[in-house]
Amino acid sequence: MQRLVLTTAALTTAVITGAGLTAGTANAAAAWESCDQWGNWEPGDGYIVYNNIWGSGAGSQCIAADSGSQWSVTADHPNTGGIKSYPNAKWIVGEPIGDIGSLSANYDVTVPDSGAYNTTFDVWDENYDHEIMLWMNWTGPVGPLGNPVGEATLGGHTWDVYNGSNGANNVYSFLRQGNSSQGDVDILPILDWITEQGWMSQDTVIGDVQFGYEITSSAGGLEFVTNDFSVSEG
């Protein structure tokens, strides 16, 4: 998950070793490449692409992008516990829930069948007090924060819902029943449902919609490819 208030854990600029990985493994002619911990790029299409290696004990990770909709990550993080990174692309919303007429997104990814990670949308309010995670697929020993609160069919998917806190913000996790690597999700009904639970209000301003890979381990070097990602709002 993206940490806008950055942790103080020291991590030097990623240098690819051993596995011989380089930025742009999936696309040698990428418009932008970075192995920097906080490397980010605004391609001019309204999105921001972010390498975002934020967890402790991380290994190396490089990101290569042609746009906010098409980008890939090659990561070599050790098989230890704890989230190492959340490489992502994000779209700025900046509207109260009650004023949003529509908010949806599409996704199309190619992900490894090993390692430990989840492919997730991360929707934040503008003050980063509330985090809504939409897990579309996951592999390995990973799980949501908080306690299960039930099942909900919203936005074109059926989810197992969890409510918790990481000590800095509230976290509402929606785990899709069955892994999915491509499709669409209608985000607004999920936000409305959360307000019906009293967790947020219709006056809560949604800051941004992020989409990426929350990686716990990827030893030996694994590749995560975003074939397509886009957000539509009205």
C-alpha positions, -999 to 999 in steps of 0.1 A, spaced: 0 0 0 13 34 -7 25 54 23 22 91 15 38 98 49 70 80 42 86 56 66 120 64 80 134 30 72 167 35 53 169 17 20 195 25 -6 187 29 -42 180 -5 -56 209 -21 -75 201 -53 -94 224 -81 -86 225 -119 -87 194 -125 -109 207 -100 -134 174 -81 -134 172 -46 -150 145 -20 -152 124 -27 -183 129 -65 -183 94 -68 -198 98 -38 -221 133 -28 -230 120 3 -249 99 16 -220 93 54 -219 104 55 -182 124 32 -160 135 34 -124 151 13 -97 149 41 -71 131 34 -39 107 63 -44 110 66 -82 79 82 -97 68 95 -130 39 116 -144 35 105 -180 10 133 -188 -21 110 -190 -34 120 -156 -17 91 -138 13 89 -115 35 57 -116 54 50 -84 80 23 -76 73 26 -38 96 3 -19 84 12 15 88 -19 38 117 -30 58 140 -59 47 133 -52 10 154 -64 -18 157 -49 -53 128 -37 -75 126 -19 -108 97 -5 -127 93 2 -164 63 21 -178 50 34 -211 20 51 -195 -1 50 -163 -21 22 -180 8 0 -191 37 -7 -168 56 -36 -153 77 -44 -122 105 -69 -116 111 -75 -79 134 -97 -59 123 -95 -23 134 -121 2 110 -148 16 105 -131 49 74 -117 65 61 -82 61 51 -62 31 81 -49 11 66 -27 -15 35 -15 -33 44 -4 -69 14 13 -83 -2 38 -106 -27 63 -92 -55 86 -104 -64 117 -84 -101 121 -76 -104 150 -51 -142 149 -46 -166 141 -17 -183 107 -20 -217 124 -21 -206 145 -52 -192 117 -72 -216 107 -100 -196 76 -110 -162 60 -103 -151 28 -118 -119 12 -130 -107 -16 -152 -77 -39 -148 -57 -65 -168 -26 -81 -152 -2 -109 -157 11 -121 -123 34 -149 -111 21 -181 -96 47 -180 -68 59 -156 -42 36 -138 -17 16 -108 -29 -18 -94 -36 -30 -74 -66 -51 -46 -52 -68 -13 -57 -60 11 -29 -86 39 -25 -77 67 -1 -95 97 14 -76 130 10 -63 130 46 -52 94 45 -73 85 74 -93 58 55 -79 31 32 -102 9 11 -84 -21 -4 -99 -42 -32 -80 -74 -35 -85 -88 -70 -61 -117 -67 -34 -130 -43 -8 -157 -39 11 -171 -9 8 -164 28 -8 -130 28 -40 -117 45 -59 -86 54 -58 -65 85 -87 -66 110 -117 -87 116 -141 -103 92 -175 -84 90 -193 -105 64 -199 -108 27 -210 -82 3 -218 -82 -34 -209 -47 -47 -194 -32 -78 -198 -63 -99 -180 -87 -75 -187 -106 -43 -163 -98 -15 -153 -110 20 -150 -78 40 -126 -70 68 -124 -39 90 -92 -30 109 -65 -5 116 -27 -4 110 -23 22 138 -21 51 113 -54 48 95 -85 27 92 -83 -1 67 -114 -16 50 -104 -47 30 -126 -63 3 -112 -97 -8 -128 -109 -40 -142 -144 -38 -121 -160 -65 -90 -146 -81 -94 -124 -111 -67 -111 -135 -89 -88 -156 -122 -71 -155 -140 -40 -142 -150 -28 -108 -176 -2 -99 -160 16 -70 -188 41 -61 -212 14 -47 -184 2 -25 -179 37 -11 -216 41 -6 -218 8 13 -190 19 36 -208 51 45 -239 30 52 -218 11 78 -209 45 94 -172 40 87 -170 71 66 -195 98 56 -208 111 23 -187 143 30 -155 123 30 -133 135 2 -117 107 -19 -82 116 -27 -70 90 -52 -75 56 -66 -43 35 -68 -37 1 -84 -7 -22 -80 10 -51 -63 15 -54 -26 46 -76 -25 57 -95 6 82 -119 -11 94 -125 -46 127 -143 -42 147 -150 -73 130 -122 -92 93 -122 -102 76 -100 -128 43 -83 -124 28 -68 -156 0 -43 -158 -14 -48 -193 -41 -22 -188 -54 0 -160 -77 30 -161 -101 49 -139 -133 66 -151 -152 91 -131 -181 115 -136 
